[in-house]
Amino acid sequence: MKQWMRRICGAMVILTFCRASFELAAEPYPGNEQFSRRAAAEGMVLLKNENRALPLQEGDRVAIFGSGQVDFVRGGLGSGDVTVAYATNLLQAAFAARAEGRLQLDTALAQWYLANPAVELTDGQLAEVRQRSDVALFVLSRNSHEGDDRSPGEGDYQLAPAERRLLERLAKAGFRKVIAVLNVGGIVDTNWIDEYRIDAVLFAGLPGMEGGPAVMDVLLGLVNPSGKLTDSWAVSLAAYPGADGFAASDDHVDYTEDIFVGYRYFATFDPARRLIRYPFGHGLSYTEFVLDDWSAAEEDGAIAVEVTVRNCGGLPGREVVQLYFAAPSGRLGRPALELAAFAKTKLLAPGEAEKIPLRFPVAQMAAYDDQGHSGHRHCRLLEAGDYRIYLGSSSWDAAARQIYCHRRESLAVTEQLTGYLAPKELPERLLADGTMEQLPVQPPPPPPCLPVRPDDCTRVEAEDYAALTGGSWLEYFYRPSGESGCCVAGWPDAGRKMIYRLEVAEGGRYLLRLRGANGNAEPIADALEIAVNGRLQNVTVASPATPGQWHEFIDLEPVEIELPAGRVELQLTTKGYCPNLDYFLIAPTAYREKLLACAGWPVAASGVRRQAQERGGRPVMFAELRQKPELLDEFVAQLSDEDLIWLVGGHEPNVWGGTGTIGGLEAFGVPALETFDGPAGVRLGRGLTTTQWPNSTLLASSWDVALVEAVGAAVAKEAKYNGVDLWLAPGMNIHRFPLCGRNFEYYSEDPLLTGKIAAAMVRGVQRHGIGVTLKHLAANNREKNRLRADSRLSGRAAREIYLRGFEIAVKEAEPWCIMSSYNLLNGVETAENDELLTGILRGEWDFTGVVMTDWGNNSRHDREIKAGNDIKMPAGVPDCLRAALAEGRLARPELERSAKRILTLILKTGKE
Ligand code: BGC
C-alpha cells in the first residue's frame, strides 16, 4: 500500500476504533445471500458455445484448472468491496455439486490446486488428469481497485505466461472439450480463445460472495445464461478509440474520440467488424430464440414496437430484445448505431412465446449541437432524413434487421439548452466521417492572487495554492475535537512544491509563520526552502516534533522574507521530511506582535444558545420540523453561522467502516445520517459482515431492470437492518476504456443502459427509505492521478455520453444524492463547477437533492457551496467557510441553501 494510503487508512482505523460501538454486529438481511447467487447467475454471459459444449452433461468428467478456482475473485477492491462472513469459490461450489451428485469432478486435481494454487502441473500430472477426465475447465481470475488503473500487460489484460503455457498444454492434451470461465471485472484479451480452441466461454464477472455456486448453476444448466455484454470486447486494447490518450498525460485526458465511445465507434468506423470479437449486447443461451411478428408505429411522439419472442429450443430460457437506431448523418454526424430501448422476456418454456412491447420518444434520437454546425447552437435537435430503427438480440444481430424508418422532412429543435461545460483545452475531436475537427483552445486564466495586507496580519489557507507539484497533495481529516479541516501534505520527501500567488500592496520585509504538524518523533531542523519569484530566501524553517497525530498543528517560529510589491509567486519546496501545513500567516515585520497573537477565526455560538440568550425563545426543534416541513425556513433562520458550517461538512462515522455522518446537529435534535459505501453491497468495517452482490457490470449484464430494482430493495432492507442510511452508490461512470481501474464498479459503455439500470437501482433502494448517491459526476473515467487529472471533452460528448446516464437516473428516479467526482472537468473541479451542479443538474434536470464531494477531494469548500455542492465529505473545512463569510466571498443565504437541502434529505429518510 502506498504510504499516503496507509496513513489515511491508519487514521480511519483509529477513528473507527474510537467511535464504534462494539455491540454492533452487522448481518446480511435474511435471504439476501441466496438472492445474490441468483442475481449473479442472471448476469453471466455465454460468449461462445461450440458444439453445445455447455451446459455440462451427465457423464462429463470435469477437471478444473487454474489458480482462479481457489483464488476466485468475489469482487473488486476499495469502496467497491464488502466485508463478508464467507465466500464460496468455484472449487468449493464444484465440491458441493459433486456431493449433490450433479458433477463428476477430478478431486485429485482439485486437492492438488488447493495445496498448490500457484504451482504449474508437470506433464506427468497432466497426462494422469487427462486419463481420469474428458472435460477441462479453465478459470481465469482478475481483480482491480480504485486509485489505480489496470495494466495492459501480462497477468492483467493479457494472460500471464503460466496461464498461456497451461492453455497451450490443455489444447494439446486432447480433452473432449475445453471450457473457460472469465472471473474478471472487465474486459480482458480474448485472442487465446480461438488460438487454443476453447469450446465454450462464460463471462462470470466478479460474482459476489455466492459467486462460485452461481457459476456452477450456469455451467450445470440449472440456470440458462441470459446475460448480454454491456461493452464491446475488441480484438486488442489498441483497437479502442481512447487507447492512445488514456494514460499519456498525468494531468489530463483528451476525449478526442468524442461521442464515438464503445460500439458507437466500432459500428461507425469498423463496418467489416474486424476489430470486435464479442459485440455490445452479445450473449448466447442454451436454447434458441426467434424474434418475429414485429410491428412498429409512431404514437404520441414515441416509436412503439411490439415483437414476439419465441423459445424454439429445448430448454427454458430468457432473451433480451434490443432496439437501436441510426440517425441521418446530417451536419452534425452521427454514430451508425445507438441503443434506443431494451426489454427482457420472462422465463420462456420450450415452445413458449411472449409479446414484448418497446417504446421510446422520438426526441430521444436528438443530437446536441455544441458548435452550431446545424445553425442551432446549444440545442438538441433532429436533423432531416431517415431514422432507421433496428431490432435484435445483440448490436450485430440488430444491425441486420431494420424494422422501421422514421422520416423527417425538416430539422426540428427538441430542446434549447446552454453552452455549459464547453472545453477550453481540448484541441480536436473525431467526426463521423473519420476526420478530426479542430476546436478553439483557450488556456484557463491564472488562478487569482491572494491579497497581502500592508498593515495587518494576512492568513493564507494552505489549500489556496495556485499549484501543487512534485507529489504534494491536499488532505481532509477529522480532528479529535470533532472539528475537521484540511491541509496540504508536503510529506514525506524532498522536492514537493506548493506554490501560492500573492498580491502584495507594499513591498518590504515580512514575517511568515507556518502552522504545521510534524507528527514525527524527531524534530526537523530544516524543513522547507522558501522562494519568492524564484529567489531563494535565506531562512531556516524548523519544525519541532509535534505531539500526537500528523494533523495536530502548532504555530512554527516566524521567518523573515522579502516580498516585492505587485504579483508575487511564493514557492515552498520540501527539503526532506516536512510537516503538513494547515495555513500560514504573513505580516510586515512591524506587526510581529499581532502576528504572534493571531489565532484563527472566532467560533460563534450555536443558534440554540443564541435563541435562549437573545430572544429567550424556544427554538424550533427537528422533531417539530418533521411534523411540519413548512417550518424549514424558520428552522434554518435560527441556526448560527457555526451551525450551518457544521451541517455542510461531514463528521465521524458511528459505525465501523461507515464512511461518515451527515447532520448530527445535536442542539437542535438533528439526527446524523450514516453514510456507507457501495456499490457491491452494504460496506461496513472489519467484523461487520453483510451481503456482497455481483459487481455492477455483471448486474447490468442481466439487462433486467426488475432484477436490479429487486437487488436495490434487498440492499436497502439490509441497510435498514444494520442502522445505516445513505448508500454511496450506484457508481455509473461510463466504461470509456477497458483499463480504468474502477470499471467493475460501473455498468456499461452505453449511457442509456447505464441510466436505466441506475434508475432501477435507485427506485429499489429509495422505496425503503434509504438514500442513494449517484457517483461520480462526471467523466471520472481514469484512476491514475484521479484527484488532479482534467477530463477534457466536448459539450456534445458530455451531454450525449458522460452526463446522459445521470440525466436519465435523475429524471426517472429522483435520487436523493449525487457525488461530484475527483477529476476536473474541462479545467474546473467538478465540486466547484457551477455550470455542472447548478446550471445543468438543478437548472435543466430539476434535481432537488444533495450534492456531496467525493472523499477528500481537492477543491475549496466555500467555492463548492457557491457552485451547488452542498456538503464536503468526509469533513468540511470550517475555517475556510468562516473566512469566506467574514470576507464576503460567501453569503449566508448560500450556506442556508445547502443546509436546507441537507435537512430535507434527513427528513426524507425518516431518521429519528
Ligand atoms: C471513492 C468513493 C467512495 C468514497 C468513500 C472515495 O475514495 O471514490 O466512491 O464512496 O471514497 O469511501
Residues whose N, C-alpha, C, O or C-beta is under 5 A from the ligand:
A	BS01	BGC	S79 T659 D677 L728 D854 W855
